[in-house]
C-alpha cells in the first residue's frame, strides 16, 4: 500500500546520534586491530533503544536514518565560506562514520545520504512529500534548522530530553511561527555554520522586525522606515548578504531522491546480519542482549573485549540538584564533618570570584561523601540591593562567617587520615593555602584521567562527566553569563549557586569511584602515584612563589620595539612605493603579488591573499620588502605578546609574575605554562633573548638556571640502541660534529660550522619525524638533497629506523605508545588514512622520547625540594628541560651542586640509561644572564 493517510514516518538525524554517542561514551577500540569503535557502540545502543521504544499502536510505519554526505554541499557554491569555521571531526571519529551507516543497515533500518546535499535537505524533502501524501512525520532531532518544517502534521522530537517540539515550542525559541523561521535566521545568521546574516541583529531583534513588517521581503523593501539609524543602515547596506543568508538557511524540499517513501517501510531486523555486524565490532554485551530478544544464540566473542561504558554500566543514582544541601550554620557543618571523618574521604571543590588563584576570592566550598549527596557551604555571596542590583560589600544572609567555617574545616582538610578528592586539586589547594590550609593527602580525578587516557580526549570535569557518567553538568554560563554582562560567582543567588556547586563535588566523587580501580587495570598506578600526584604541591609552591619581573625594563623594551617597528614600517612603505597597513596580511599580499608581481600568491576562501611566514621566508631570498615585513611582524609579536602583556600579569601585591602550570596540557607529559605562557619566550633572536633580561632576582639574590643537555637525543640513543651515539655521549663528544663526521665522512679536525649546522638540523629533525621537505626549508637546500641527508642518516644509524618501525607497529597493535617510565600516550588516529596519517605516525614516534624526557624532569622536580632543603634557594620556573631557581648570593655553588646531582640521577632507579644525563648550569642577575 503506497504511503499516505494513516502512515507515520520517522526521520532520524544520523549526525546528531553519532556525535551524541561519541561525546557521551568513553573511548573504545576493537581488540583485534585497535580500530576506534566507541561512537559506533554508542550509536548501536541508541538505535536499539529507539527501536525498542517505538512499538505499539503509535509506532512508525516508515523510518529512515539520514546522514550528511562528506564534502561540500550546493550551499558552498552560493557562499564559499559556508561552514568554514567548523573544526574538522576528531580523528578517531572519522573511521567510524562509515561503520554507523553499516550499523544502520544491519538493524534493517533505511539509511540514506545524497552527495551535494545535507541531511537536513533530505529530511525536508521527505517530510514535505509525506505531508503532501497525507501522512504524519516525526523528525527525531533538536536541530533548530529543521524547525522551519514543523506544522501541518510534522513535529520534532528531542530524543535526549524526550521533549516534543511543535509550533508552540518553535514560537518560544524564535519568536515567530515555523513559516517565518527562515526570515529570522537570515537576519540573525549562524556563527556555527558561518551564515553571515545582518551584523548586530540577533534572534530577538530579528523576530521583532519580522513581526512588525510581516516577512523578510517587506522588511528589506521598507528598510528606510526603520527608526534606529544603525539598524536601518545595516539592513540597507547588507541586503545582498541577508538574501544570501536566506538561501543558505532555507531547506531544499526538492532534493533529488533515488528512492521513495515506500522504500522506507519499517522492517524487522535479520538476526544473522545484525548479530554478524555486532560480532565483527566485538560488542559482546549488546550482541547477547539482542540475541536473547530474538531467541537465538549469541555469536562467540572474546570475553576480554572492553565494553562501551554507561550503556552497559549498572544503574547509577540519578543527579538531583534539588537534593543537595545548603550548609548555613555551625551545627549543619559539623554534621558533614562527622560524616567525612566516618567515611575517611571527601570530594572538595571551591567556588571563587575568578580563575587567578593568586587574586580570586573564596565564595563557597562544596563537599560530597556519597554519590547523589552533596553540600554547598556559602561563605561570601553578596546581598541583593533590593532592586535587582547587588550591594557592593554587604553579604547575603544565611552564610557562615568565612573564617569560622574554615577554622572548622581546616582539621579535616589537613587530616592525614582523610583523603581529599578534587578535580584539578592544584587550583583548590592554592586557594585554600592563601587561607592557611594545606590540603593533604589528596587524589585528583583530572590527573587520574590523564594517566589513563592521555591522547584520547580532554580531562576537564564536563568532558569526563559526559563521557564516563553520561551526565551533562550545569553550565557555568547559566549562572554568570558571558561577555560584558558576565558577573562574578559571589553575585549569584545562593540557592542557584548551590545546585551548580554541589553538583561539581558530586560529579568529582563519582569520577573518583569510577577511576580509582581502573588505574590498576590500566597499569598506570605508578605513573599516577610517582609522576602526577606528587608533582601537584611542587607546582603549587612554584606558582605561589612567582618570579620577579622588572616593569621598567619591559616598558623600555616596548618603547624600543615601537620605535624600531616605526622605522621598519617607513622602510617597507618606501620599498613598496606607497603607504599601506603593514599589519594587514591582505594588504601585504596585494603589494607583493598584485603591485610587485612576485610569485607564489594564493588567495584564501575570502578572496584575499594569504601571507604566512613560510611564504614570506621564500620571497625574502629574492626581495627586501618581505624580509622587512617578517622583521616587523616578529617585533610586533614580541611587543604585544611579551613586553606589553607581561606588564599586565605583574601581581600588584607581590611585584612578581605567577604563571600557572598545566600537567595535562600535552599528551606526552610535558608541562604547559599559561597566564602568562613563559615557555614560549623566543630565544633564537637577539630581541627575543632580551625579554629574559626583565626576569630578575631580588636584591642579594641571583637567578640560577640548570638545563639538561640534549636530553632527547640521549634518550633516542638509549631506546634505539645506537652504539655510535651512546659512545659519543659517554665520552662527552660534540654530538653534532660526531654525527656530521659519521654522515659526511669528514674528520672531526676538518669540521666546518656549516657541516655541523646541517648535522644538528638532522639530529633534532629526525626526533620529530621531519620530512625531506621540512629539512629542505630549514637548511634552505633543494628537497632532493635534504632527502638524501635523511636517507644517509638512517643508513649510518640503522637503529633509528628500527625504533621508528617498531614504535609505529606497537602503536597500531596496542593503540598507544609508552615512555620508559610506563606513561601511556594513546594514538587513536594511528590507523587512520589520509592527510592525518603522517602526523599520527610522527607523533607516535616522538611521544616516547619527548615523554620520557618530560618524566625525567618531573622526577627531578619532585625530589628537588628535599634536596635543597635548608638552602636559601627557591625553585621558580620549569621551561621544558630547564629549571630556574632564585638563590642567595653565597649559596649558588652549593645549590648548583645539589640540583645537578638530582637532575643527572633523576631517571634512576626506575630506569638505568645507557648514556649519562648532563646538566649545564649558569647564573646571573637576570634570566638572560643565567641561561
N, C-alpha and C positions, 0 to 999 in steps of 0.2 A: 504494500500500500504506500503510495507516494506521500512524502512529508506534507503535513497540512494540519488542519484543525484537530486538536486533541493531542498533538505531539509536543514534546518538551525537549529542547536542545540545550545541552550543557557545553559551554566553550571554556576550556581551562587555559589560562595564561601560563604556558610552559616555563617561560623565563622566570616568572615570579616563584614558581615551585623550585626551580633549580637553585636560585640564589638564596632562597629561604633555607633550603636543605644544606647548602654549602656553609652558610654562616651559623646555622643552629646546631650543627653536629661537630664532634671532634674529628680530626683528620683520620683517615683510614686508607691503608694501602692493601692491595691484593697480595697475599703472601707469596704466591707463586712467582710473581715478576715485579713487585713493587709499584704496580700501576695505582695512581690515586683513584679511589672509588668512594670516598666519603660522601660526596654530593649525590652520587648515584644511589648509595644506600639510603640516604635521607629521602631522595626523590621516590624511590620504590616504596618506602614506608608511607609517605604522604599519599601516593597514588592508591596504595592498597587500602588505607583508611578512608580515602574518598569513595572508593568502590563499596566498601563495607557500609558506609554511612548513607549511601544513595540506593536503598532498596525500598520496596513497598509501593503504595499507590502513587506517591509523588515522584517516583524515580524517573530519571530521564529516559526517554525512548531513543534519543540520539546523543552522542557525545564525541568530543574530539579534544585533544591537547594540541594547541597551536604554538609553534616555535618561531623565533626570529631566525631568518636566514643570515648566515655570517656574511659580512661585506656591506657595502653601501646600498642604500635604497634610492628610489626615484627622488626622494627629497634632497639628496645631495646634489642633484642636477639643478634643483631650484635654488638651493643655498649651500655653497660648498662647505661652509663651516658647521653645518648641521651635525650635532652630537660630537663636535671636535673636542670638547672639553672632557668627554667621558674617558676615564682611565681604562687601560686595557684590562681584560679579565685576568684574575690571578692565574699564574702559570700552571698551578696544579689543578685548576678547574678546566682549562682548555681541553685536555684529552677526555674529559668526562662529558662534554656536550654531546658527541655522537652516541655515547652509551645511554644517555637519557632518552634519546629517540628510540634506541633499540629496546630499552626497558618498556617504553610506552607500547610498542608493537607486541612485546612479549606478554603484556597484560591484555592484549587483544583490543586495545583502545585505538581509535583512529588517530593518526599522527601526521600533522600537515605543516608544511613551510613552503614558501614560494620565493624564488630568487628575485631580488629587486624590490620586495615589499616587506613591510614589517608585520609582525604578528598581529598588531592592533588593526591593520587594514584587512587582514584575512578574517579576523573576528568581526569587524564591522560589516564586511560583505556577507558573511554567513548569517549574522544577526538580522540584517536588512532582508535577506532572502527568506529567512524563517518567519519573520514578522509579516512580510507580504503574503506568505503562504497560509497565514492564519495560526501559526504555532506560537508557543511560548519559548522564551530564551532566558537562560541564566548564565551570565558571564562570571566565571569564578576568578576574580581579580579585585584588587583595590586600586588599580592604576587610574589616576584622575583623568588621563586622556581618553579612557573608554566611557567616561560618564556622559559624554555627548550623545551616546546611543540609548540611554535609559528612557523608558516610557513606551507606551503602546505595546505592552507585552514583553518588554525587555527590562530585566533588572540585573543587578550585580550582587555578588556575594563575596564579602571579605572572609575567606575561609579561616584565616589566622584568628580573627576576632569573632567568628561566627555571626557576622553582622550583615544584614541585607541592606542594599543601597538602592533606594527608589528615587522617585522625583523629589520627594521632600528632603532626602539626605543630600542630593545634588544641590538643591537650592541653599541648604545650610552651608555647604562648602564654598560655592561660587557666588552666592547672592543673586543668581539668575536660574531660570529653568534650563533643562538639558539642551533645548533648542538654541540657547544663547551662550552656551559654554565656550564654543569656538570663538565667539566675538570677544569674550573676556580674556581667554588665553592669548588671542592675537595681540591684545593690548599689554597684558601683564608679562608676556614672554615666559621663558623657562630656562633658567641658568643650567639645569642638569642636561637638557637636550641642546643647549646653546641656541634657543629660539630668541631672537633679539627683542621683539616686542617694542613698546614705546618706553624709552628711558624715563625712570622716575614714576611710572604708573604701576601700582601693584594690583592685586586681585580686587581688593576692596574698592579702590578708586575706579577701576575698570568696570565693576558691577554698577556703581553709581552712575557712571556715564552711559552705560548701555540701557539701564532702566530709565534714564532721563530722556535719551534720544530714540530708544526703541530697538535699534540694531547698529552694527558697526558701519555699514554704508552710509546711513543717515548721519551718524556722528561725524564721519570724515567729511561729508559734504557740507555740514553745518558747523565745522570746527571754529570758524570765525566768531561764532556766537558765545563761545566759552569765555567766562569772565576772568578766570585765573590766567595771567599773561604767560607764565612759563608752560602751563599745561596746553594752552592754545597753540603756542609756538611749537611745542613738541609734536602735537597731532598734525600740524600743517607741514612741518619740515620732515617728519619721519613717516609720512603717509605711505610711501613706497615700501618702507621697511615693515610697516604694520601689515600691509597687504601680503607681503611675502610671508610674514609670520602666520597669517591666517591660512595660507596654503600649506604651511608646514604642520599646523596642528589639526587641520581638517582631515579626518579619516576618509580613506577611499572605499566607498561602498560598491565599487565596480571593479575590484581586483579580479583579474582573470583566473578562474579556478579550473583545474583539470579533474575535478571530482564534483559530486553533487551532494545535496543534503541527505539523500537516501543512502549514500555510501557511509554515512556516519552512524548508522544504526548500532545500538548497543549490542554487544555480543559477549557471551561467556568466555572466559579465558580457556585456552587449551593447555591442560596440565603439562604435557610434555614440553611444549615450547616455553611456558613460563618457568617451570622448575629447572629446565635446562639452562635458561639465562641466569637465574639466581645461583645455580651451582657454578656456572662459569665465573660469576662475580665473587663466589665464595661467601655468600650471605647465608650462613648456616641457620641462624635463628628464624629469619623470615621464611626461608625455604621450609623449615619444619612446620611453622605456623600455617602456611598456605597449604602444604601437603595434607595436614590434618583436616583442614577445612574442605579440601577436595576429596578426602577419603582415599588418598594414595600414599605410597611410601615416599618419604623424603629422599632426595639424592644424597649420596655419601660425600661429605666434605670434611676436610681435616679439622679435628677438634680444636687445634691451636689457633685457628683463624680468629683475629680480634673482631669484635662487633662494633656497631655504629654509635653506641652511646645512649643518649636519653631515650631513643625509641625503644631500646631493649632493656633499659635500666629499671630497677624496682620503682614502684610509685613513690615519689618524693612528697614531702609535706609541701602544700601549696604556699606561695608567698602571699601573705595577707598584711598589707601595710597598716590596716586598722587594728591589728592585734599587737602592734608594737607599743611599748610603754614609754611615757614621758616621766623621767625622774626629776621631781621638783624640790625634794627636801632630804634631810639627813636620814630619816627613817627609811625612805624608799631606796636611797643609795646603799644603805647598809645591808638591805636585803640582797641586793645584787652582789655586793662584795662577799657576803656569806656564800652565795651560790658559786661565785668564782673560786673561792677557796675550797669549796666542797668538790668541785669537778677538776680543779687543777689546771684549767686553761680558760682563756677568754679571747674572743676576737675584738680588737680595738681599732677604732678609726676616729680621727679628729676632723672637725669641721672648722674652717678658718675663713678669714676675710680675703685671702689671696693665695697665690701659688708660691710666693717667695717665702721660704721658711725663716729667713732672717728678719722679715718685717711683718709677716702676716699675723693678725690677732687670732687668738683661740676663741671660738664661738661656742663649741659644744663637743662632747665626747660620746661616741657610740659604743655599745657593749653587746656581745652576744655569747651565750654559753651553750645554746642548743638550737638546732635548725628550727626556724619559724618563731623563735623567741629572741627578741632584741629590745634594747632600751636606748633612749637618747637622753643625755644629760645636758640640757641647755644652760649656758653659762653667761653669754654676753649678747643676747639678741636685744635690739633696740626697741623702744616703745613707739607705738604709733602716735603721732601728734594729734590725732582726733579727726583730721580732715584728709586722711589718706597719706599724710607725709610723716616721715619718721623724725622723732626728736633727735637732735644732734648727739646728746650724751646720755639721756635718760634710758635706763634699762627697762625692758618689759617685765611685767610681774610674772611670778611663777617660776623663778630660776634660783638655783643655789648661788651664793657668792662664789666666784671663781676660785679664790684661794682656799676656801673651806672645802670645796669639792675636791680640789687637787690634793689637799692635805689628807683626805680620806683615801684617795685612790693611789697616792704615792707608794704606800707599803706594798700593795698588791701588784702594782706595775713594776716594782723593783724586786719582788719576792722571787728568789731562785727556784722555789717550788711551784710556781705558777707560770705556765707557758703563755706568752702573749702572741697572738696571731694577727698578722697585718697583711695588707695588700700594698706593696711599696712602703714597708715599715720605716725606711730611712726618713721619709718625709715626716711621719708622725713622731718618730724618735727625736728629730731635730726640733720640732715644735715643742714637745714636752721637755726637752733638755733646757730650753730657754726659761722654763718654769721650775728648774731644779729637779726634774725627774729623769733618771737614767733607766730607760726601759730595757729589761733583760730578765730572763732569756726570751727569745722570740723565734717564730717561724714566719716566713714571708711567702705567700701564695704566688706572688708575681715571679719570684726567683725560683720557686718550685716548677712553675710552668716553663720558665726559661731553661732550666736544667733538662727538662724532658722534651720540650717542643721547639727549641731554637730552630728557626728556619721555616717553621710551618705557619705561624701566624703571630700577631701581636700578643702582648701579655698584659694589656690593660684590663681592669676589672669588668667593664662592659663586654669586651670581647670574650673573656673567659666565661662569664656568666651565660652568655648566649650559646657558646659552643659546648660547654660542659654541664650546664644546669638547665639549658633550654628555656632560660628566663631573660627577658629584656628589662634591665633596671630602669627606674625612673630617670629620665634625662635631666641633668642639672639645669639645662636651659629653661625647663618648665618652671623652675623656681626663681632663677636670677635673670633670665632673659639673655639678650646678646646685643653686641654693638653699643651704640651710645646710650641706650636705655638700660644697659646691664647694671644690676645692683650687686652689692656685696652680701654675703650669706647672713651677716648679722641683721640685715633688713628683711629677711624672710620671716613670715609668721611662724611661731614655734610649732604649732600643730602641723603645718605643712612641712616644715623642715624635718620634723621627727620621722615622718614616713620615709622621706628620702634618705636621711642619715642612718637610721636604724637598719634600713634595708641593706646599706653598704656593709654593715657589720654582719648581718645575716648571710649575705652572699659570700663574704670572705670566709666565714666559718664553714659553710657548705663546700666551698672550693678546697679548703684545707682537709676536710674529711674525705674528699674525693682524691686529692693529690698525694696525701701523706703515704698511703700504702703503695701508690703507683711508683714512687721514687725507687723503691727496691725492685719492683717488677721491671722497670725500665733500666735498671743497673746504672743509675746516676746518683745514688745516695752520696757517694764520696765526693762527686763534683759539687753537689749542693752543700754538703756539710763542711768541705775543706776549701772551696773556692768562692762560693757565692755568699752564704750566710755570714761567715766571719769577716767578710770584707765590708759589710754594711756599716758597723760602728767606725771602722777606719776611715771610710769615705766621709761619714757624717762629721767626724772631728776635723778632717782636712777642709771640708766645705765651711765649717763654722770658723776655722782659723782664717781662711781667705788669704789673699796676697795684696800687699800694699802697692797701689798704682799712683804714680805722680801725675796729678791733673795738669799741672803747668807744662810738664814735658809733652803730654798728649796735645794740649792746646797749641803749643809751639809747632808741633809736627803738623797738626791740622792746618795751621796758617801757612806753613811752608809748602804743604801739599797743594793748598788752594792757589798759592802764587805760581807754583810750578805748572799746575793744570792750566792756569790762565795763559802762561807763556806757551804751552803746547797748543792750546786752542788757537792762539793767534798764528802760530806756525802752521797748523793744519789748514786754517782758512786761507792763509797766504798760498800754500801749496795747491789748494783747490781753486783759488782764484775767485772765491765768493764766500759770503757769510752763510753759515748754516749751523744747526744744533748738533754739536759733536756727540752729545749724549743720546741722540736719536739713532738707533740702528738702521731704521728705514731711510733716513736722510743720508747717513753714511753710505748706504747701499746705492742710493741714487747718484751720489757724487762719483763713487768708484766705478759703477757699472754702466750708468747712462751717460754721465758727463765725460768721464775719463776712458770709457770703453775698455776697462780692464776685464780679463777673462774670469770665468767661474761664478758669475752672478746667477743665483737661483732665487725665485720668488716663492714665498710660502703660500698657505691657504688664503691669507688675507690679501694676496696680490702684491705684497711688499717684499723687498729684498731681505734676505737673511744674512747677517754679518757676524757669525760666531767667531771665536778666537782662532779656530783652526783655519777658517777661510782667510782671515786677515794675516795669519802667520805665513800662509802660502804666498800671498800677494806681497808681503813685506820684503821678500827677496828681490822683487822687481821694482818697487816704488817706495819712496819715503813716507807718503801720506798714510797708508795702512799701518806702517811701523809706528808712526807717531800716535795714531788712534789707539793702538794697543797700549802704548805707554800711558796715554791719558786715561784709558779705562782702568789700568792697573792702579794708578794713583787714586782715581775716583773710588774704587772699591776699598783700598786701604783707608781712605779718609772716612767714608760712610760706615764701613763695617767695623773699623777698629778705632782710629783716633777720635772720631766723633762719638761713636756708640759706646765705647768703653767708659767714657766720662759719665754717661748716664747710669752705669752699673756700679759706680763707687758708692758704697754704703755710707750715708751721712754720719752714722754713729761710730763706725769703725775706721772709716777712711780707706777701706780695703774692698777689693772685688771678691765676691763669693760665688764662684761657679758652682754648678750642680752636676754631679756625675751620674750618668745613667748606666747601670750594669747591663741592662737588656737592650742597649742601643744598637748593638751589632751582633749578628748571629754567631760570630766567631769567638766572642768573649772579650773583644776589645771594648774599653770604656768609651762612652761618648760624653762630651762636655757641652753643657748648654747654659744659657743665660748668665754670662756670655760663653760662647764657644772659644775656649783657649787652646784647643788642639789644632786649629787650622790656621793659626797665625803664620803667614808665609815666611820662609827662611831662605828662599833661593835668590831673592833680590836684596840689594842693599837697603832699599826703603822698607821692605818687609822686616828685615832683621832689626832695623832701628826701632820698630814698635816695641820690641822686647826691652829696650832701654827704659821704657816707662814703668816696668815692673821692678820695684826696688825693695831693698831691705830697710828695716827700721834702723835708726841710729845705733851704732855699736854692734850691728849685726851685718852679716853678708848672706848673699844667696849662694847656695851650693847646688850644682847640677851633676847628677850621675846618670850615665846613658849607656845602655847595652850597645856594644859594638857589633854591627852586622849580625844580630841575633837570628834573623830569619834565614840567612844564608848558612849559618852554623846548624840550625835545625834541619835545613834541607840536606846538608852534608850527612847528618846523622840518619835521617829517615830513609834517604835514598842510597845510603851506603857508598858514598863516593870517596874512595880512598885518597885520591889526589887532593881533594878539598879538605878532608879531615886532617891529613898530614900537614898541609899548609897552615891550617888554623892552629894545630898543636905547636908548630914552630914559630908562630907569630908572624908569618909572612904577609906581605901586601897581597891580599886575596885577589884584587882586581888585576894587579900586574901578573900574578901567577896564572890567572885564567887567560889573560892575553897571551902569555908565553906559551901555554898549552895549545891554545886555539890557532894562533897565527905563527907558531914556530919561531918566535922572536926571543932571543936570550934575554934574561932579566936585565943585564947590564946595558942592553941596547934599547930598552923600552922607552917609547916616546909618550908624552901626555895624551896625544890623540888616540893611540892604540889602547892605552889604559882606559880612556874615557869610553871607548866602544865596548870594551870588555865589561866595564861597570854597568853600562846600559843593558847589556845582555844578561849579566848576573841577576840584576834586580828584575828585569823584564820577564825572565823565564819563570820566576816565582809567581808572577801574576798572569802567566799564560799569554804573554804578549805575542801578537801575530807579526808576520813579516811586514804588513802594512804599518802597524803601530811602531815597530822598531825603525822602519824607514823614516817615519815622521820625526821620531825622537832624534835620530842621528843625521837627518836631512841627507839621506842617500837613497839611491834607487831601490825599489821594493825587492827586485831580484837579488841585489847584493845583500840586503838585510836578511832575506830568507836564507841565503847561503850561509850567513853567520849563524843563524839559529840551527840550521841543519848540521853545521860543523860542530856546534856546541854539543848537540846530542850525540854525535859520533865520538867526541873526546870524553864525554861524561855519560856513558850509556845508562848508568843507574838512574838518571833523572827521568828518561823516557820510561823506564821500567816502573818507577814510582808513579808517574802520571797515569800510565795504563792500568796499573793495579788499583790505584785510588778510584779511578772512574768505574772500573769493574765492581769494586766494593760498593760504591755509591748506588750503582744500578741494582745490585743484588739486595742490599740492606735498606736503601732509602735514606741513608745518612753516611757521614764520614766521622772520624773520631780524632781528637788530639791525643798526644802521648799520655795525657792525664785522664783520659776517659770522657772528656766533654763530647757530646754528640751534637753535630750540626746537620740537621735534616736537609735533604736535597730533593724536594718533591717534584721539581721540574727536570730532573736529570734524564728521564726517559722521554721528555717532550721532543717534538720535532719542530723544525722551523727556525726562525732567526734567534730564538732564545736558547737554542740547544748549545751553541758555542759558549754563551755566557755561563750557562749552568755547569758546563764541563770545567771551565776555568775556575769558577767559584769552588767547585768540589775539590779541585787540585790544590788551590791556595788555602782553603779553610783549615786543614790540619796543621799547616806550617804557621800561619798567622795566629790560629787559635792556640797552638802550643806556646808561642811567644807571649800571647796575652795571659795564658795560665801562669807562665813563669813569673811575670812581673806582679801578678796578683799574689802569688805565693810569697814573693819578696815583701810586698806591702803589708800583708797580714802578719809577717814576722817582724816587721820593722819597728813597730812601737816598743816592743820589748827590748829590741837590740839597742835602741838609742835612749832607753830609759835612764834618767839621771843626767843626761847631757842637755845643755841649753840649746836644743835643736828641735825644730818642728817640721814635719813633712807637710808641704803646702799643695803641691801640684803633681799630677801624673799626666804626661803627654806622650802617648804611645810607648816608646821604650825608655823614657826618661823620667826620673823623679827629681823634684826640686825641693830643697829644704831651706829654711831660714835658721841661721846658726850664729851664736855669739862669736865675736872675733877670735877669742882664744881657744875655741873648741873645734875649729874647722878640720884640722888634720885628724883628730880622733874620730870625728863624725864621719869623714870620708872613709877612714879605715873600717869602721864598723859597718857602714852602709854597703861598701863594696863587698865585704865579706858575705853579707846576707844575700846580696843580689847575685853574686857569682855562684853561690851554693844553693840558689833557690829551687832548682829542679830536684835536687836530692832530698830525701832518699827515695822518693817515689819513682824517679826516672834517673838513670845514670847515662848521661850523654857521652858520646864518643869524642866530642870536641869540647874544649873549655869555653865557658862563658866569660867574656872580658868586659869590664865596665870602665869607661872613660869618665874622668871627673874634672870639674872646673869650678871656679869661684869668682865672685865679683860683687860690686855694689849693686849691680842690676842683672837681670836675666841674660841680656845680650853678652855681658862680660863673662858670666858663669858658664854659658853653653859653649 
